[in-house]
Amino acid sequence: VQLQASGGGLVQAGDSLRLSCEASRNINSFKPAGWYRQAPGEERELVARITKGGTTEYADSVKGRFTIYRDSTQNAVLLQMNSLKPEDTAVYYCNGVYLEYTYWGQGTLVTVSS
């Protein structure tokens, strides 16, 4: 099982980005799938995740700004990030649980300048 993350970049505060995590297996079979991030000197933290049934969960710091959803046509979990802030700067990792095993994609760097 492979997860391929993409979509990071350098943006200004207030801009938007959309991260994509393409899976080598049916994305609807992951339970759950989501995004974590790790800023320099910080621990990895949950950003958002979506269960197999479609229930979503968000970190308080991104509620109202980020949206996680699955796209079956792309076989991917997407993270739409709006109103980005400098404190959102981090390496973002996608994650998924498939057949009781946890898989991680490679990180994609998001840098938000003030």
For each residue, the residues with C-beta under 8 A, 3 or more apart:
1: 23 24 25 96 98 101 103
2: 23 24 103 105
3: 21 22 23 24 94 95 96 103 104 105
4: 21 22 23 24 105 106
5: 8 19 20 21 92 93 94 105 106 107 108
6: 19 20 22 108
7: 17 18 19 20 79 108
8: 5 17 19 91 92 108 109 110 111
9: 17 109 110 111
10: 111 113
11: 15 16 17 84 110 111 112 113
12: 15 112 113 114
13: 84 85 86 112 113 114
14: 83 84
15: 11 12 84 112
16: 11 80 81 82 83 84
17: 7 8 9 11 81 84 110
18: 7 78 79 80 81
19: 5 6 7 8 35 78 79 81 92 94 108 110
20: 5 6 7 74 76 77 78 79
21: 3 4 5 33 35 76 77 78 79 94 96 105
22: 3 4 6 74 75 76
23: 1 2 3 4 26 27 30 33 75 76 77 96
24: 1 2 3 4
25: 1 29 30 98
26: 23 29 75
27: 23 30 33 70 71 72 75 76 77 96
28: 52 70 72
29: 25 26 52 98
30: 23 25 27 33 52 77 96 97 98
31: 51 52 97 98
32: 49 50 51 52 96 97
33: 21 23 27 30 49 50 70 77 94 95 96 97
34: 46 47 48 49 50 57 68 77 94 95 96
35: 19 21 46 47 48 49 68 77 79 92 93 94 95
36: 44 45 46 47 92 93 94 95
37: 44 45 47 88 90 91 92 93 110
38: 42 43 44 45 90 91 93 107
39: 42 87 89 90 91
40:
41:
42: 38 39 45 90
43: 38
44: 36 37 38 93
45: 36 37 38 42 59
46: 34 35 36 49 57 59
47: 34 35 36 37 58 59 62 66 79 92
48: 34 35 56 57 58 59 62 66 67 68 79
49: 32 33 34 35 46 56 57 68 95
50: 32 33 34 54 55 56 57 68 69 70 77
51: 31 32 54 55 56
52: 28 29 30 31 32
53:
54: 50 51 70
55: 50 51
56: 48 49 50 51 68 69
57: 34 46 48 49 50
58: 47 48 62 63 66 68
59: 45 46 47 48 62 63
60: 63
61: 87
62: 47 48 58 59 65 66 81 88
63: 58 59 60 66
64:
65: 62 81 82 83 84
66: 47 48 58 62 63 79 80 81 82
67: 48 79 80 82
68: 34 35 48 49 50 56 58 77 78 79 80
69: 50 56 77 78 80
70: 27 28 33 50 54 76 77 78
71: 27 74 75 76 77 78
72: 27 28 75
73:
74: 20 22 71 78
75: 22 23 26 27 71 72
76: 20 21 22 23 27 70 71
77: 20 21 23 27 30 33 34 35 50 68 69 70 71 94 96
78: 18 19 20 21 68 69 70 71 74
79: 7 18 19 20 21 35 47 48 66 67 68 92
80: 16 18 66 67 68 69
81: 16 17 18 19 62 65 66 84 88 110
82: 16 65 66 67
83: 14 16 65
84: 11 13 14 15 16 17 65 81 88 110 112
85: 13 88 112
86: 13 89 112 113 114
87: 39 61 112
88: 37 62 81 84 85 110 112
89: 39 86 110 111 112
90: 37 38 39 42 109 110
91: 8 37 38 39 107 108 109 110
92: 5 8 19 35 36 37 47 79 107 108 109 110
93: 5 35 36 37 38 44 104 105 106 107 108
94: 3 5 19 21 33 34 35 36 77 104 105
95: 3 33 34 35 36 49 102 103 104 105
96: 1 3 21 23 27 30 32 33 34 77 102 103
97: 30 31 32 33 100 101 102 103
98: 1 25 29 30 31 101 103
99:
100: 97
101: 1 97 98
102: 95 96 97
103: 1 2 3 95 96 97 98
104: 3 93 94 95
105: 2 3 4 5 21 93 94 95
106: 4 5 93
107: 5 38 91 92 93
108: 5 6 7 8 19 91 92 93
109: 8 9 90 91 92
110: 8 9 11 17 19 37 81 84 88 89 90 91 92
111: 8 9 10 11 89
112: 11 12 13 15 84 85 86 87 88 89
113: 10 11 12 13 86
114: 12 13 86
